[in-house]
Amino acid sequence: MTGTATRLLALLSLLQSRRDWPGQALADRLDVTTRTVRRDVDRLRELGYTVAATSGPDGGYRLAAGSELPPMLFDDEQAVAVAVALRHVASSGVDVEESAARALATVRQVMPSRLRHRVDGIRFTGSPPRERVDPAALEAVSAATWERRTLRFDYAGRAEPVRVEPHAVVARGGRWYLLAWHPDAAGWRTYRLDRMTPRHPAGARFVPRAVPTGDAVTFLAARARGGDPASDPASAGRWPCTGEVLLELPAAAVAPWLGDGVLVPVSATACRVTAGSWSWAGLLAWVLRFDAPFTVLGPDAFAEATAALARRVRAAAGGA
């Protein structure tokens, strides 16, 4: 019985890994006959899995969705992956922590002892999200995006509902965003899902547009940097303000905090750093965080902004 159960698990794992499997290919992978494969497929069907027979020269099988949720069968690595994913839910920003905890308890209860010990040993704390997203809102927005249907929703701080053509849902920096085309404004807009209350049902279908930067992740990254990717797609890869400084610190002390900047060691105690920000003041604040002597190398606009800010700081300190 142990051999049969192990083989069923292996068969199910193979059927889940790709759409169609020829019967002979399954038999070869499992080191059994095609007749044994047929019997094992029948056993899976008895357990509630919908396994369809496919036509063709060799014949084969396809795992399809059924009308009910069958018993879950995982190999060891799949079970660990599920446990890690469920523990990570708290950091996702979607308000399903209680459901995830119950799901993990359910999966853990039916695990063999060796797996239970492995899963119990996986302990980590993710950074807590700043805002929570209603799972119903995430589901409604994602469905409208996938089906290419116009979406109407109430948005915090706005008196009137918003109507958009949703193009992509993106998680970034602990928040969930919708990238959408706003027909009335004739432009691209981003919305936070934690501020949205979708209205039902979704509207008419629309023809999707090309995102100016090529994809939603790059578009949002450009927006976060203060760029305008809708009118200037090239801004997606750069900050509005980029400057270079000579920082009197060893490269090893700067590298962990470099972000997307570029560092070139100059000596054992100094390095040249190129970094960007949404403004010259923001870039200067980033440099000052190292609390070390530095020299602005360029461009001229950065040097001029640094001098102006120095005068403002001196005035704020009473001219001292």
N, C-alpha and C positions, 0 to 999 in steps of 0.2 A: 504493500500500500504506500510505503514511504517513497518507493521508486516512482510509482504512478503519480503521486502528488507533486513530486519534484519535477517530473516531466511535464505535467499540466501547467505548472508555474512557468517553466521555460517556454512552453508553447504559447502561453498567453503573452509573455514578454515579447516573443518574436512577432506575434500578430499585431501588437501595439506599436512596433517599431517602424512598420511601413504599411502602405495601403493594401497591396496584394502580395500573396505568397503562393507560388506553385506548390502543389502537394509534394512533389519529389524533393524540392528545395528544403521544405520543412523536415521531411524524413531524413535528408542528409545532415541537416544541422543538429537534429535530435538523435541521430544514429539509431533510427528505428525504420520499420517498413512503412509504406504508405497506408497499409491497412491499419497499423497502430495509430497513425496520424488521424485517420477517419474516426476511429473509436474515441480518441482523446478529444477530437472536435465535438463529438456527440456528448461527451461528459461535460465539456464547457457549456454546451447549450442547455444541458440539464441544470447547470448552476445558475442559468439566467443570462449568459452571454449570447449575443446575437452574432453568430458566425455564418456568413453567407458563402455558399459555394460559387466560385467564378468559373465561367466557361473559357475555353481556349484549348490549344493543342495538348497542354499538360493538365489542365484543370487546376484549381487552387482554392484558396480561402481568403476571406476578407472579414475583419472584425468591424461590425457596424454598431450603431447606437441602438439600444433596446428600449422597451417601454417602461422598464423598471430598473432601478439601480441594483446590479448584481453584487455578490460578495466581492470585496476588494482583495486581490492577490498581488503582493509585491515581492520582488526579490530583495535581498538584503540592502543593496545600494539604493534601490527605489524607496524603501521604507525610511532609510536615513535621510534621503533627500526630501521626502514629505515632511519629516519631523523638523528639519532645518527651515523649510519654507513656512510651516505653521508657526514656528517660534519667531520668525522674522516679521510676522503680520503686524505686530505692534509698531514697527517702524515704517509701515507702508503708508500711513495716513488715512487709511480706509477704516471706518468704524465697525470692524468685525472681530475685535479681539476676543470677545466672549465666545463667539461661534468657533473661532480658530482653536481656543483652549479646549472646547468640548470635542472638536474633531480630533485634536491630538490625543486626548484622553481615550477616545474611542479606538483610534488606531493602536495606541500603546497597549490597550487591554488585550488585544488579540495577537500581539507579537510574541514570538518565542522568547525565552529568557535571555538568550545571547543578544538578541536585537534590542530588547528592552533596556539592557544595561548600556548598550552603545548610545541609544537615544537619550537616556537619562544623563549621560555624560556630556551631552551637547548643551552647554549653558553659555549664553552670551547676552549682552544688553545692547540693543540698538539705540541710536539717538532718537529721542521721542519727537514725533512730528509736531509742528507748531499748530496746525489746524486739523480737524477731522472731517473726512468726506463721508456723507451719507452713502452707503453702498447702493441704495436704490437710485440715487442721482448718478453715480458712476455707471450703473447698469444702463440707465436710460440714455445718457449721453453717449456711451460707447456703442449702444445699439443704433442710435441715429447716425453716428459716424460711420459705422460698418455698412449700414443699409443706404447711406447717402440720401438721408431725408432731412429736410429743414427742421430746425429745432427752435422751440419757443421756451423761454425760461424767465423766471423772476430773478433779478440780480440785486444783491445787497447794495443799498444806497441809491437805487434807481427806482423812480416812481412807475415807469412803464415797462412792460415786458420787452425782452430782447428777442429778435428773430434773426437767426444766422444759418449759414450752411456749414455744418461741422466737418472738419477735415482730419483732425488727429487729436488724440488724448495722450498727454505726455506727463510723466512723473519726473519732477526735477526739484532738488533741494528740499525735500520734505513736503512738497506741495504738488497738487494735481492741476494741470492746465488743459484747457481746450483751445486749440488753434482753429479759427473759423473765418470764413469770408462773410462780411457784413454787407448784404446787398444794398441797403439804404445808404450806408456811408461809402459804398464802393471801395472797400479797403479791408485789409487783414486785421483781425483783432484777436487778442488772447484774453481768456476768462479763467478765473480760479473756480474749481469745482466746489470748494467748500463754501462759496458764496452763491451758488446756483441752486434754484429749485425748478427743475424741468416741468413743463406743462405737457399733458398727454391729450391725445396721441401725437406722435411725430407727424410732420407735414408731408408735402409732396416731395418726390424725388428730385434731385438736382444733378447736374453734370459737374464732377469735381474739377477744380482748377489746379494748375501747377503751383506748388509752393515756391516763392521767389528764390529761396536758398537751396531748393532741392529736397529738403526734408524738414519736418517739424522740429526735431531736436536742435538742428543748427539754427533754425529761425529763432527759437526761444533763447538759445545761448547768445545770439546777437542782441536780442532785446535786453537780456540781463546785463549786457555790457554797455547799454546805452545807445546802441546803433539803431539804424532804421532799415532793417532788411527788406521791407516791402518796397521802398523806393531805391535802395542801394544794396542789392544782394551781396556785393563784394564786402560789405561791412560785417558780414557774418563771421569772418575769420579774424577780425581785428577789433581792438579797443578804439574808442574815439580819440583817446590821448595816449600816446606811447612815448616813453622817454628812456634815457640811459643815464646811469649814475655809477660813479666809482665808490664802492662801499668799503670802509675800512674794517672788514671782518673776514675771517677765513671762509672759504667757499662752503665748507662742511657746516658752518653755523647758519648759512643762508639757505642752502638747498632744501631743507625740510619745509620751508615756508614760501617757496618760490612760486607755487601755483603754476600758471601757464607762462611764466617769465622765462628768460634765457640768462644763464649764468656762465661767465668765463673767468676762471681763476687768473689773477694777475701776479700774485705772490703768495707767500704762505700766510699773509695777514690781510689780504685785500682781494676784491673781485669786482668785475664789471658786470652790472646787471641791467638788462633791458626788460621793462615791464610795462603794463598798460592799465588804464583805469577809465572810468566814465568822465573824469575831469582832471585837470592838472592838480587841483587841491586834493582830490582823492588819491592821485598817484604819490604826491608828496606825503600824505598821511601814511600811505603804505610804507614808504621808505623810512619815515620817522619811527615806525614801530620797532625797528632794529636797535634804536637808541645808540647809534654809533656815528662817528664822523663820516661825511660823504661829500662828494663833489658832483654837481650836475654836469654831464658831458654833452647833453643836447636832447632835443633840438632847442633853438633859441626861444621858442614859445614857452618851453618848460622852465628855462633859466629865468625868463622875465616873470613868469607866474610865481616862481620860488622867491624872487626878490620882492615882489609885491606882497606875498604872504608873510615874508619876514618882517616887512614894515608894519603890517597889520598886527602881527604877534607882539612886536616891540611896543606898539601903541597900546595894546591890550594890557601889557605888563607895566604901564605907566612910564614908558620911555626908558626903563632901566637897561 
